[in-house]
């Protein structure tokens, strides 16, 4: 028989062992929780460093992309500190003064590459997955990638791997994309050595209505790129896309940093300096080919020469108060075009049939001359493109347009007409024109094309397939708008710079494009030579502000206004062309 005292002792011994097991379990659990907390501390620290490294990579990459953009415009600052296309790092033995490295350093990544420490490296990929590479002729170096490597100090992970640091990596890729954008007035010349490239002196006024939020962009790196002198005014109070307009922006890359006294804008408008340059929006637009010599207006009896003398009431010639009109047809004008102004009963108006006027030796309009669109079909494009094929350009003398017939029956109606100008300044019945445009104008009127020419007319070769009209066509939200009116050859300097002087009244409906890209060879808008090109200067002077309306865009190397001239610009907020834009891509 078992001894009951022995049984009691066994139970007492097992109770003591059970307490030790609980203590051991608590100890193991505590160590595990402590290790987990320590691991969480290190991982959290690494995560925060990863976020900081990514922010630094994004900032440095964006800075590099802006330098690529400025370089692509031909306005290299000389301060970027790196050679496009050549990889580098930001260590003391690398390229620490590069703009990319400076922005990384501003975010606490100095590339000391110690342990702990960090290193920033830069490469220039030729392609980026999912991104369309812009043409090399517009952006020779389109992309930049920034890699950040940081050696982060660890406190507990080293117990596992024997290292006191862990590597954290981040990268960003930025670059240039072609983006469709509404076009403001663009002053293209990037050189600081040319002084003010948008210059106003005396009492001139630029007034902008509607258009995109940025109405004017000046690309020059000169600190005084915009000069508003004397009593001159740049008035953007009615600019911008809002309805009603509430003010738009002027952007200047070089300066001044603050708006001069003559700058006026509305509640939503700003003076932006510095503002990243805008490249030539028409760089990829082909120049017209040289057509055959002009032929007399088809179907017009007795018309055997160009210009053809037409009687009053024919093809847009007023029915009264003029002796007749001189009608021009599209084609190659080897000796230029000269419009004279006879006074009194011998007064005549110059009419221009729709089509491309390929002009050597310039286009001049003398005092008292008057110019209007004809109602003839021409090449079927609905308007005229004047292409200046040598160093000469357009020159409008004092008082041109001022002596057009003053009887209201001879005025140009901006909303109605006949033939090719059935809707006046509008291309179609649904096209919109600005409300500030007068219903009738007494002065000269020139209208750009609306659409691609019609080959069946026999008047468009060799340019029948090119649309110099509205690139959006019927899909334009404002209805079909007019395209290029003036186009200067881009491989020469228009040494006889385009100019309007005097007190004449004008309606110019269409884009004025005066840009020198290169100094020789064929007309091209790409691979421009900033050191020697960008010399075309559009000048308005005298008293030409008595009624000068431009419906469209002005893109030129330089713009100068003087005297008491004025320019009323009505910009189209939906007219889009491809421009380069710097973007954070990855």
FENBELUR-V620385 format. One record per backbone hydrogen bond with DSSP energy under -0.5 kcal/mol. CO is the residue of the C=O (numbers start at 1). NH is the residue of the N-H. Records with the same first field share a line. If there is no record, write none. Layout:
# FENBELUR-V620385
CO: NH / NH
This chain:
# FENBELUR-V620385
2: 4
3: 6 / 7
4: 8
5: 9
6: 10
7: 11
8: 12
9: 13
10: 14
11: 15
12: 16
13: 17
14: 18
15: 19
16: 20
17: 21
18: 22
19: 23
20: 24
21: 25
22: 26
23: 27
24: 28
25: 29
26: 30
27: 31
28: 32
29: 33
30: 34
31: 35
32: 36
33: 37
34: 38
35: 39
36: 40
37: 41
38: 42
39: 43
40: 44
41: 45
42: 46
43: 47
44: 48
45: 49
46: 50
47: 51
48: 52
49: 53
50: 54
51: 55
52: 56
53: 57
54: 58
55: 59
56: 60
57: 61
58: 62
59: 63
60: 64
61: 65
62: 66
63: 67
64: 68
65: 69
66: 70
67: 71
68: 72
69: 73
70: 75
71: 74
80: 99
82: 84
83: 86
85: 87
88: 122
89: 95
91: 94 / 96
95: 98
98: 102
99: 103
100: 104
101: 105
102: 106
103: 107
104: 107 / 109
105: 108
108: 110
117: 151
118: 113
119: 149
120: 90
121: 147
122: 88
123: 145
125: 143
128: 131
131: 128
135: 138 / 139
137: 527
140: 142
142: 176
144: 174
145: 123
146: 172
147: 121 / 149
148: 170
149: 119
150: 152 / 168
151: 116 / 117
152: 166
156: 159
157: 160 / 161
158: 162
164: 154
166: 152
168: 150
170: 148
172: 146
173: 585 / 586
174: 144
175: 583
176: 134
177: 179 / 581
179: 579
181: 577
182: 184
184: 186
185: 187 / 217
186: 188 / 556
187: 219
190: 221
191: 194
192: 195
197: 199 / 559
198: 227
199: 561
200: 229
201: 203 / 204
202: 231
204: 233
205: 207 / 567
206: 235
207: 569
208: 238
209: 571
210: 240
213: 215 / 249
215: 185
216: 251
217: 187 / 219
218: 253
220: 254
222: 225
225: 197 / 198 / 227
226: 228
227: 200 / 229
229: 232
233: 206 / 235
234: 236 / 264
235: 208
236: 239 / 248 / 266
238: 210
239: 247
246: 268
249: 215 / 216
250: 272
251: 218
252: 275
255: 226
260: 263
262: 234 / 264
264: 236
266: 269
270: 250 / 272
271: 273
272: 252
280: 283
282: 285
283: 525
284: 286
292: 332
297: 300
299: 301
300: 303
302: 304
308: 310 / 327
310: 325
311: 314
314: 317
315: 375
317: 313
318: 313
324: 349
325: 310 / 327
326: 328 / 351
327: 307 / 308
328: 353
331: 333 / 358
332: 294 / 334
333: 336 / 360
337: 364
338: 340
339: 366
343: 346
344: 347
347: 323 / 324
349: 326 / 351
350: 372
351: 328
352: 374
354: 379
355: 357 / 385
356: 331 / 358
357: 359 / 387
358: 333
359: 389
362: 337
363: 395
364: 339
365: 397
366: 369
369: 401
370: 350
371: 445
372: 352
375: 420
376: 354
377: 380
379: 454
381: 450 / 451
383: 355
385: 357 / 387
386: 388 / 487
387: 359 / 389
388: 489
391: 496
392: 390
393: 363
394: 499
395: 365 / 397
396: 501
397: 400
399: 368 / 402 / 403
401: 404
407: 410
408: 411
411: 413
412: 414 / 441
414: 425 / 426
418: 421
419: 422
421: 424
422: 417
423: 426
428: 431
434: 437
439: 414
441: 412
444: 507
446: 509
447: 384
449: 483
450: 470
453: 455
454: 457
455: 458
460: 463
463: 466
466: 453 / 468
468: 484
470: 473
472: 475
473: 476
476: 479
478: 432
480: 427
481: 470
483: 511
484: 449
485: 386
486: 513
487: 388
489: 492
490: 517 / 518
492: 494
493: 495
495: 497
498: 539
499: 396
500: 541
505: 444
506: 549
507: 446 / 509
508: 510 / 551
509: 448
511: 485 / 486 / 513
512: 514 / 555
513: 488
514: 557
515: 517
516: 534
517: 529
528: 530
529: 533
536: 538 / 558
538: 560
539: 500
540: 562
541: 544
542: 564
543: 546
544: 547
547: 506 / 549
548: 568
549: 508 / 551
550: 552 / 570
551: 510
553: 512
554: 186
555: 514
556: 188
557: 189
558: 538
559: 199
560: 540
561: 201
562: 565
563: 203
565: 205
567: 207 / 569
568: 550 / 570
569: 209 / 571
570: 552
571: 211 / 573
572: 575
574: 576
575: 183
577: 181
579: 179
581: 177
583: 175 / 585
